[in-house]
């Protein structure tokens, strides 16, 4: 799957995007934290995850092959 990072998530991950393999959203989050550490863990704790453009609130949700996951931290402004 393709993971894209935006704003503070991009800064914490140190990359705009990367490829991963995970069976569920929770497994993906574990992989991201293992790879990028505590800075990204803090951002992920308050971020929205979009799976192929749809907000995913269920961390146990399966992730089919070939999806795009966007990590969107809260944005300031109006």
N, C-alpha and C positions, 0 to 999 in steps of 0.2 A: 504494500500500500504506500501511497505517497502522503507524507505528513508535511504540512506547510505551517510555518510559524509567522505570527504577525506581532508588531510592536514589541512590548516587553518580552514576549515569548521568544521572538527572534533574537533579541539581545541575550537572553538567558541561555538559549541553545547555541548561540554563536553561528547560526546558519539559517538561511531562509527556508530550507526544505531538506528532506532526506527520505530515504526509503526504509521501511520496516516490514516485518511479518509478525502478526499477532492474531490470535483467535478471538480476542474480545477487547473491548475498550479498556478494561482494567489491566489486561496483560500489556497492552500498548503503553499505558501510563507507567507501569512498572519499568518497561524497557527504556522509556524516555528519561525517567529519573535515574536509572542505573547508568545511562550514557552521559547525561548532562549534569547530574548532581542536584544539590539543594537549591541553587538559584532557580532552576526550572521547576523543581517541586513546588516552591512557593508560588510561582506564577500559575502552574497547573491547578493549584488548590482553589484559585478564584477565576479560572478561565472557563469559557464555553468551548465545547468541542462540537464541531460540525462534521458529520459523516455524509459525504456527497451533498453538501449544502444544507442538510437538515440537522437541527440541534439534537444532540444526543444526551439525555439526562441519566440514562441507565448505564452505569459502568460495567454491568455484566452483559451488555448487548454484544452479540457476535459481530465480527468484522469480516465481511466477505472479501475475497481476493480482488484486487484492483480498485478499491475505493480510495478516495482522497479524504484525509482527515485534516481539518483546519483547527489550529489552536488560537483562539481569540481571547486575549485578556480584556478586562474592562477598559474601555476607552474614555478619556476625558474630553470635555468640550461639548459643543452643541450645535 
